[in-house]
Amino acid sequence: VAPFPWQARAAARLAGRQVFSVTVPTGLGKSALVDAAVWAAGQGAWRRIAFVVDRRIVVDAVHQRALRI
């Protein structure tokens, strides 16, 4: 599945070590930024990202995704 355009831009920003935030509606793949962060780390970018969310279920889902990666 091809990434959304905003995901491709976010991955490029991660790889470029830029600080940014993402505010897109539910269901548009914010959790996939974990995948992009792993890719960016392979390109020499930061090895840490921060997810700030107000729903515990999202935190748990992102954590499980990161563990699978």
N, C-alpha and C positions, 0 to 999 in steps of 0.2 A: 504494500500500500504506500503510495506516495505521500510525503508529508504535506501538511497545509503550508501555504506560503509563509505564514507567520512563524511556523516551526522552523523552516529553512533559514529565515532571517535570524531567529533566536540561536540556532546552532552556529551560524556564522559569528554572531556576537560573542557566544561562549568561546569559540575558537580564537577570537580576537581579544579575549580577556577584557571585554567591556562589561561594565556594571549596568544592569537594566532590570526592569520588572515586566511582568506579563499580566495583563488583565483581559482575559477572554472568557466568554460564557462557558458554563458547564458543558462537558461532553465534547470539547474541541481539542483534547489531547494535551492538556498541561502536564499531566503525569509523564508523558513521553519525553519531557525535557530531561528526565533522568538518563534516558538513552543518549540524547544529544550531549549531555554533560560527559558521559563516558567516552563518546566519540571525540569530543573536544579535548579531553584530557590526553587522549592518544595523539592529538595534534600539538601537544605542548601547552595546553591551556591549564587553568586552575583545576585543582582536584577536589574542590569543595564547592557545593552549591547550597543555597538555603531556600527551603520551601516554607512560606508563611501562609497558612490557611486557617480558617476558623471552624473547620469540621474535622473531628477526630477520625471519622471513617476515611477521609481523604488522606490523612497522615498515615494511617495504617496501610492503605492501598499503595501509596508511593513507597513506603518502606518495604512492602512485600515485592514490589517491582524491582527495587534496587537490589534486594537479596537475590532475586532470580538472575539479574544481570551479572 
